[in-house]
Amino acid sequence: MLRSKKLGFIGGGNMAEAMIKGLISASFVEPKNIFVSDVVPDRLEFLHSEYKVKTVQDNRELVEKCDILVLAVKPQVIKKVIEKVRDLIDAKKLLVSVAAGVPIETILEVLKAGQNKKYNVVRTMPNTPALVQEGVTAIAAGDNVSKVDIQIAHRLFEAVGKTVDVEEVHLDAVTGLSGSGPAYIFMIIEALSDAGVKMGLSRDVANILTVQTVLGSAKLALESHKHPGELKDMVTSPGGTTISGLRALEEGGLRSTLMNAVEAATNRSKELGRNAKKQEDNGAKEDKSD
């Protein structure tokens, strides 16, 4: 599916590197068929040296050569990046965006520039555990995207973890849950480690116990296919230590606090999307006035 395609990354940051590493390790794509462009020459030199991929500093050269384009740039520059290459993009190329908060509609508006053309655009929301090939990516497809292109998008991100299909309207919730979620887990890890130190453990021992407990619990939840509540009950003996700890967590509002965190992050994602849309609309008005 991918081996016959030429894959181009516009932007060579951490997420692009994670995908390149995963794709090559899984033998999904050969290094010779991967192209990367970036504004930082040292970054390109590193990616070429580390993964043997082809690198270019000119986005237009990359777009001309590639069948699949991964837009791995910051949201605030994606419009300018697309504007400079849109004349080279047609319905034969698949565009995959990892730019947070940038709707498919916005990308299409920049691509079309007032013309009635069709493009294949997929919007994704990966998360940082992709850096160790344990991420999860939500994928939302535009109206013109074929089933084969959707399969290709899933294949790209299966190299760095698991994937799910969602409607684009739900990507803000994805951002609030799995996009921001690693930060919540890191805070929990830090707090548990601190608690271990408070109870007399060394920092090294507390860190090892905490991280492995979180890792093992996540793996058990994934592979057992049991409800988290059922797994929790497996650890909880009548009148034992765990139920005492759980009571303290409930009294501290852990459950509602985490739910509120996801809601707050989701709402912020929506707000950022609205602000980006306003800036896009204002920019269009200024262009017309010129």
C-alpha positions in Angstrom: 0.0 0.0 0.0 2.8 2.4 0.9 5.8 0.8 -0.6 5.0 2.0 -4.1 4.4 5.6 -2.9 6.7 8.5 -2.4 6.1 10.1 1.0 7.0 13.7 1.8 7.1 15.5 5.1 6.8 19.2 5.0 8.4 19.9 8.4 11.0 17.7 10.1 10.1 18.1 13.7 9.6 15.6 16.5 6.3 14.1 15.1 7.8 13.8 11.6 10.8 12.1 13.0 8.6 9.7 15.0 6.7 8.7 11.9 9.8 8.3 9.8 11.4 6.1 12.5 8.2 4.0 12.8 7.6 3.6 9.1 11.2 2.5 8.4 11.4 0.2 11.5 8.1 -1.5 10.4 9.4 -1.7 6.7 6.2 0.2 5.6 8.3 2.6 3.4 11.9 2.4 2.2 14.1 5.4 3.2 14.8 6.2 -0.4 11.1 6.9 -0.9 10.8 9.4 2.0 11.5 13.1 1.5 11.7 15.7 4.2 11.9 19.5 4.0 12.6 21.9 6.8 13.8 25.5 7.3 16.7 24.3 9.6 19.6 22.8 7.6 21.0 21.1 10.7 17.7 19.3 11.2 17.7 18.0 7.7 21.3 16.8 8.0 20.5 14.9 11.2 17.4 13.2 9.6 19.4 12.2 6.5 22.3 10.9 8.7 20.1 9.0 11.1 17.4 7.5 8.8 19.0 7.8 5.3 15.9 9.7 4.0 16.2 12.2 1.2 16.1 15.9 2.3 15.4 19.1 0.5 15.0 22.7 1.6 12.6 23.6 -1.2 9.0 22.6 -0.4 8.1 22.8 -4.1 10.7 20.2 -5.0 9.3 17.9 -2.4 5.7 18.3 -3.5 6.6 17.6 -7.1 8.2 14.3 -6.2 5.8 12.9 -3.7 2.4 11.2 -3.8 1.6 11.7 -0.1 2.3 15.0 1.7 2.4 15.1 5.5 1.9 18.7 6.7 3.9 18.6 9.9 4.3 22.3 10.4 3.0 24.7 13.1 -0.6 25.7 12.7 0.3 29.4 12.4 2.4 28.9 9.3 0.4 26.2 7.5 -1.5 28.8 5.3 1.8 30.3 4.0 3.3 26.9 3.4 0.3 25.7 1.4 0.0 28.9 -0.6 3.5 28.5 -2.0 2.9 25.0 -3.3 -0.8 24.8 -4.0 -0.3 25.1 -7.8 1.6 21.8 -7.7 -1.1 19.9 -5.7 -4.0 18.1 -7.5 -6.5 15.4 -6.7 -3.9 12.7 -7.2 -2.0 13.7 -4.1 -3.1 12.9 -0.6 -2.6 15.6 2.0 -2.3 14.5 5.7 -2.3 17.3 8.3 -1.0 17.0 11.8 -1.4 20.7 12.5 -3.5 21.0 15.6 -6.6 23.0 15.4 -6.6 23.7 11.7 -9.9 22.5 10.1 -10.0 20.6 6.8 -12.2 23.4 5.5 -9.4 26.0 6.1 -6.9 23.8 4.3 -9.3 23.4 1.4 -10.0 27.1 1.2 -6.3 27.9 0.9 -5.8 25.1 -1.7 -8.7 26.1 -3.9 -8.1 29.9 -3.7 -11.5 30.5 -5.1 -11.4 27.7 -7.7 -13.8 24.8 -7.8 -11.3 21.9 -7.5 -11.3 18.7 -5.5 -8.5 17.7 -3.1 -7.8 14.8 -0.8 -7.3 16.1 2.7 -7.0 14.1 5.9 -6.8 15.7 9.3 -5.2 13.9 12.2 -4.5 14.3 15.9 -1.6 12.2 17.1 -0.1 12.4 20.6 3.5 12.5 21.9 3.8 8.8 22.9 4.2 8.4 19.1 7.8 9.3 19.8 8.2 5.8 21.3 5.8 4.1 18.8 3.1 3.9 21.5 0.9 6.8 20.4 -2.7 7.0 19.4 -3.9 9.0 16.4 -7.5 10.1 15.6 -8.1 10.4 11.8 -10.8 12.5 10.2 -11.2 12.5 6.4 -12.5 15.2 4.1 -15.4 14.6 1.7 -13.3 13.7 -1.3 -11.0 11.2 0.3 -11.3 7.6 -1.0 -11.4 4.5 1.2 -7.9 3.6 -0.1 -6.6 7.0 1.0 -8.1 6.5 4.4 -6.4 3.2 4.7 -3.1 4.8 3.7 -3.6 7.4 6.4 -4.2 4.7 9.0 -1.1 2.8 7.8 1.1 5.9 8.2 0.1 6.3 11.9 0.0 2.6 12.7 3.8 2.8 12.5 3.7 4.9 15.7 0.9 3.3 17.6 -2.9 2.8 17.3 -5.4 4.7 15.2 -9.1 5.4 15.4 -11.6 7.0 13.0 -13.6 10.0 14.2 -15.7 12.6 12.6 -13.9 15.9 12.4 -16.4 17.6 14.8 -15.0 15.3 17.5 -11.3 16.2 17.1 -11.5 18.9 19.8 -12.6 16.2 22.2 -9.7 14.0 21.0 -7.3 16.9 21.6 -8.7 17.3 25.2 -8.4 13.6 25.9 -5.5 11.9 24.1 -3.7 15.0 22.8 -3.4 16.6 26.2 -3.7 13.4 28.1 0.0 12.5 28.3 0.5 15.7 30.4 -2.2 14.5 32.9 -0.5 11.2 33.2 2.9 12.7 33.7 1.5 14.8 36.5 0.0 11.7 38.1 3.4 9.9 37.7 5.1 12.9 39.3 2.6 13.0 42.2 2.9 9.3 42.9 6.6 9.4 42.9 6.6 12.3 45.3 4.2 10.3 47.5 6.7 7.4 47.5 9.5 9.8 48.6 7.3 11.2 51.3 6.7 7.7 52.6 10.5 7.1 52.8 11.5 5.6 49.4 14.4 6.9 47.5 13.6 9.0 44.4 15.1 6.4 42.0 13.0 3.6 43.6 9.9 5.7 43.7 10.2 6.6 40.0 10.8 3.0 38.9 7.8 1.7 41.0 5.6 4.5 39.7 6.4 4.3 36.0 6.3 0.5 35.8 3.0 0.5 37.7 1.5 2.9 35.2 2.9 1.0 32.2 1.8 -2.4 33.5 -1.6 -1.1 34.4 -2.1 0.4 31.0 -1.0 -2.9 29.3 -3.3 -4.9 31.5 -6.2 -2.7 30.7 -5.4 -3.0 27.0 -4.8 -6.7 26.8 -7.4 -8.0 29.3 -10.3 -6.3 27.6 -11.9 -5.8 31.0 -13.7 -2.7 32.1 -11.3 -0.4 34.2 -13.8 -0.7 37.1 -13.5 -4.5 37.0 -9.7 -4.3 37.0 -9.8 -1.8 39.9 -12.0 -4.3 41.9 -9.4 -7.0 41.3 -6.9 -5.0 43.3 -9.3 -3.9 46.0 -9.7 -6.3 49.0 -12.4 -5.8 51.6 -11.0 -3.6 54.4 -7.6 -3.5 52.8 -5.1 -0.9 51.8 -6.3 -0.2 48.3 -9.9 0.7 49.3 -8.4 3.2 51.9 -6.4 4.8 49.1 -9.3 4.9 46.7 -11.4 6.6 49.3 -8.8 9.3 49.7 -8.8 9.8 45.9 -12.6 10.1 45.8 -12.5 12.6 48.7 -9.9 14.6 46.7 -12.1 14.6 43.7 -9.7 12.9 41.3 -12.4 11.5 39.1 -14.2 14.8 38.6 -10.9 16.7 38.3 -9.8 14.6 35.4 -13.1 14.9 33.7 -13.0 18.7 34.2 -9.4 18.7 32.7 -10.6 17.0 29.5 -13.5 19.3 29.2 -11.4 22.4 29.8 -8.8 21.3 27.2 -11.6 20.4 24.7 -13.1 23.9 25.1 -9.7 25.5 24.7 -9.2 23.6 21.5 -12.5 24.8 20.2 -11.6 28.4 21.1 -8.3 28.2 19.3 -10.0 26.8 16.2 -12.5 29.7 16.2 -9.7 32.2 16.6 -7.8 30.6 13.7 -10.9 30.8 11.6 -11.4 34.5 12.5 -7.8 35.3 11.5 -8.3 33.4 8.2 -11.5 35.4 7.5 -9.8 38.7 8.4 -6.9 37.8 6.2 -9.2 37.1 3.3 -10.9 40.5 3.7 -7.6 42.2 3.7 -6.5 40.4 0.5 -9.7 41.5 -1.2 -9.3 45.1 -0.1 -5.7 45.2 -1.5 
